[in-house]
């Protein structure tokens, strides 16, 4: 006689969990791309306004958007998108990706904005004194520094996004949580499916954390005290460049 | 080179910091502006490249009124470098990248050429060993020299110095002063704000005293 865990692993439920796992990863990956792109765009608009008082209308629109997203629950946003705004859209996957992408972009933009605020104003002044235009200063000088400042918070946001997608089952998309819920209702046993799904979420979060930590370490090493190593790498790079 | 006429600057709070300032600098001249804190020296310097917008007056740079709306101020700033009291190096870029960013992105000089030029300047001013370091790994004097080299890499016709040695200890002040003295050979026009009488004596071709927003 099989145990419940063996039942899950050996039966079709195994494939359901795999399908849900793939669905979760797809939603998170696509939402992350949208949120990063849109979040950077919103942050750029707000930074432009902060430094040059230009793009007043766009900045106003961005502020309203961010406040609405931050002021309402993500589940409500998902329901509104699925049953009102994007009701014509047949793909629940697209509805989920757009909703989570828009939701996360508001938070990403705020994270980047605080990163921009953390960049000393003299960096902007120095860029302007060299003859850079506003857009160039923001893109070449301010944004890279803001991105570096924001990296830990961005990791936190993407970790939160992964867990927020667990509600996507309410519009009928089979993510990993929804898959576990289906198995629970079929086997009349909640423990094993939810434990497995919990472990999978934990594993994904841990891998993501590890990757982000490595990126942070890479940046710290690049700018850190290990000058000889940096010099050796950089010298080689410059030699290659000069030999081209 | 630079001709300032009837320049006024009043801040939004009604504080008038520049009061009908008239000022001329010829090519290759090195003018030092002295005066007590709050006299308006830094504001005046920032007005010269429009980092601060004057309330009224004219600023002619190479015969062009830079306060006209048709004037491309970014192009003017490329020709008129500026060195700050707090160095203001880009903290996320290496020294080499700090120096080559402007020439590559603004003057569209090929990266290889800009890199070679940066190497030569770093060697000339004695900090070639710091080429691949980051600003926070350098002493104040070294950072200020990099800031001067960064301005020089843009091949400017004039450089504005806003108290370049104030944030440095005596030894570092000497290093920076030596760098600025070397610059005199390059025929670059310089306008310098400083409180150091010895430095003023060594470097200045003309000294102007400023008080309460006016030149004396």
Interface residues (C-beta under 8 A of the other chain):
Chain A: X122 X123 X125 X126 X127 X128 X129 X130 X131 X132 X133 X136 X140 X141 X144 X145 X148 X223 X225 X227 X230 X231 X234 X235 X238 X241 X242 X244
Chain B: X49 X51 X74 X75 X76 X77 X78 X81 X82 X84 X86 X88 X89 X90 X91 X92 X94 X96 X101 X102 X105 X106 X111 X112 X115 X116 X131 X132 X133 X134 X136 X137 X150 X151 X154
